[in-house]
Amino acid sequence: MKSSTCIGISSMKPCCRFLISYKSSSIFGFSPPRMNRSGIRNLSNSLSRPVDRRRFHSCKHNKSQIVGYKCFADPNRRAFSVSDSGWGQPRVCSSSFHVDKGRSRGVLVIPKVASDFRNHSTSVEPHVNDKNFERIYIQGGLNVKPLVIERIEKGNELVKEDDTGTNVDEAGVNTNNIKGLNLTEPRIEREVSEIEKEAWNILRGAVVNYCGNPVGTVAATDPADKQPLNYDQIFIRDFVPSALAFLLNGEAEIVKNFLLHTLQLQSWEKTVDCYSPGQGLMPASFKVRTVPLDGSPDAFEEVLDPDFGESAIGRVAPVDSGLWWIILLRAYGKITGDYSLQERVDVQTGIRLILNLCLADGFDMFPSLLVTDGSCMIDRRMGIHGHPLEIQALFYSALRCSCEMLIVNDATKNLVAAINNRLSALSFHIREYYWVDMKKINEIYRYNTEEYSTDAINKFNIYPDQIPSWLVDWIPDEGGYFLGNLQPAHMDFRFFTLGNLWAIVSSLGTSKQNKDVLNLIEEKWDDLVANMPLKIIYPALESDEWRIITGSDPKNTPWSYHNGGSWPTLLWQFTLACIKMGKPELAERAVALAEERLAVDQWPEYYDTRSGRFIGKQSRLYQTWTVAGFLTSKMLLQNPEKASLLFWEEDYELLENCVCRLGKSGRRKCSRLAPRS
């Protein structure tokens, strides 16, 4: 691709800054040509007309988050940035500033550029015999909306405009969707509480801009946090509830920008101790940094700084990031009706890279994904290495999303076939071997061990003594749940809330299993919800178990953080599951509990103690996904028809597919027939 990833402007004379990474080979089979500095300067002169000398003012950045520059528009000049081109390259937006000590308002004026890059778009021409990815043709263009003025001074008054370009009322609710309606007809307006207004203000305050465009929300905006660590970054998993809140409120721009910018980061080279993981890996998070341009104190540039796990605690790659990205991409299309984004060639390629990484052949005998500890929301050592339910449920959801979004052609037909095969095998595996209820526990209690046979009942050689004493009296007669993990000679009987909720949302479980999970949550409300929804894990690891499994982790002490803490962000997924299963009253009950405390407690990240009464001892306040989870839950309950766009119904064709086709292989029968009968 010969177009640049971003264009920077000089205050003295117009210039274009093209920054292209050569660290990794191009995934399209070719690399962009080199261009020296003189060539860039000549191209600048040919693209831009002379401009008068102007003065630029530096932007003040809040220490708790880095916000992109807001631009002051000149009526004779055209503002622009590249959002579509340069996929696979690092994004850099550079600007030169002159510091005026007498003023503090950030102003950035971008000259109008006349070029052949307008109306930029991508198209794909498939080649049947071409083993490389589809060729990309750049039809030119910098067709983006003008940057929005943040504030304009008129005398002593200050007029504000929302940085997303969307009209909002005092509550922060989008009002664009009511324009043009026949106001003579009765119109139902949603009543917004004071807590929701506060939540919207916090959520909008967490928005981060890059090159003048919103690209995500930081993890937390706690003003008292002197050491934010990585809470001032944009996490893929954390942004999902924020994205849904914006989408349900009619604000899609920030979500689209987020999806495209994280897609660009996917192709960056990731190295830890001279080793690089797979090419399709998505970052856990990224940050917008402002750095001096070429060592000049008066010129700055914005850069995206991703973290693929090389800076994370334990140096663990985020397996769930790519899965959440695919799920959010589908949600964007479903809610907005804009399916052109997922049809773009770069987006299609991004989906394929993620799936190729997940579906790669290995030594495992199971269809579930094998991961290390700390590779998902539970990002510290908690004994979930192996085949944790959370990863399997998200994996299943991402596969179903991909079936809907992938364009089937000669280049993708084998991948689509592999997805269908994996879906069939994974759904059977989870439903049959992960499910526990009173009947199944009684079966395990009577298991024979050391069975050597293709017809063995105890396929994983589970020893009955593994059944924990707490489970015998805890499991209700009507209800059940999916195990937290399953490996040879090991069953993790802890209740993992996220995995069970997402199994309902994605229809990974059967209809009866999904109902039984909600029945169990309702029956064990005092254990799993109590004073604050919802427990991330039940029960907590204590005493020797805590010391051995967590390594005596001081943050994961019993009934705190990931070890049995209560996480309000799980509220939106609980709401989605309840609406799907026809039990919205359960979600309303949980939302009412959260609404009583969240604003008073300043929107904590998590709560401690068995009943969730205390704010977490190391909990950040004004946690963004706590705020977004609450808002999303409220909007889903008020618009349940929107919730139906975010979950899946049972796909009966998957149940009929048998991957192994053992009838043709000479084997006597398929191993799936025994449990089915």
Sequence and secondary structure as in RCSB ss.txt:
>XXXX:A:sequence
MKSSTCIGISSMKPCCRFLISYKSSSIFGFSPPRMNRSGIRNLSNSLSRPVDRRRFHSCKHNKSQIVGYKCFADP
NRRAFSVSDSGWGQPRVCSSSFHVDKGRSRGVLVIPKVASDFRNHSTSVEPHVNDKNFERIYIQGGLNVKPLVIE
RIEKGNELVKEDDTGTNVDEAGVNTNNIKGLNLTEPRIEREVSEIEKEAWNILRGAVVNYCGNPVGTVAATDPAD
KQPLNYDQIFIRDFVPSALAFLLNGEAEIVKNFLLHTLQLQSWEKTVDCYSPGQGLMPASFKVRTVPLDGSPDAF
EEVLDPDFGESAIGRVAPVDSGLWWIILLRAYGKITGDYSLQERVDVQTGIRLILNLCLADGFDMFPSLLVTDGS
CMIDRRMGIHGHPLEIQALFYSALRCSCEMLIVNDATKNLVAAINNRLSALSFHIREYYWVDMKKINEIYRYNTE
EYSTDAINKFNIYPDQIPSWLVDWIPDEGGYFLGNLQPAHMDFRFFTLGNLWAIVSSLGTSKQNKDVLNLIEEKW
DDLVANMPLKIIYPALESDEWRIITGSDPKNTPWSYHNGGSWPTLLWQFTLACIKMGKPELAERAVALAEERLAV
DQWPEYYDTRSGRFIGKQSRLYQTWTVAGFLTSKMLLQNPEKASLLFWEEDYELLENCVCRLGKSGRRKCSRLAP
RS
>XXXX:A:secstr
  S S   B SSS         SS  TTS       HHHHHHHHHHHB        B     TT          T
TS     SSS TTS  EEEEE    TT    B     B  TT S  EEEE  TT  S  EEEE           S
EEEETTEEEE  TTS  B TTS B GGGTTS TTS        HHHHHHHHHHHHTEEEETTEEEEE SB  TT 
S  TTTTSEEHHHHHHHHHHHHHTT  HHHHHHHHHHHHHHTS   BTTB   TT   SEEEEEEEEETTEEEEE
EEEEEEESSSSSTT    HHHHHHHHHHHHHHHHHH   HHHHSHHHHHHHHHHHHHHS   S SSSS  B TTS
SSS S SS  BS HHHHHHHHHHHHHHHHH   STTTHHHHHHHHHHHHHHHHHIIIIIEEEHHHHHHHHT   S
  STT SSTT   GGGS HHHHHHS SS EEE SEEETTEEE  EEHHHHHHHHHTT S HHHHHHHHHHHHHTH
HHHTTTSS BSEES   HHHHHHHHSS SSS TTBTTBT B GGGHHHHHHHHHHTT HHHHHHHHHHHHHHTTT
TT  S EESTT  EE TT  SSBHHHHHHHHHHHHHHH HHHHTTTS    HHHHH  SS GGGTT SS TTHHH
H 
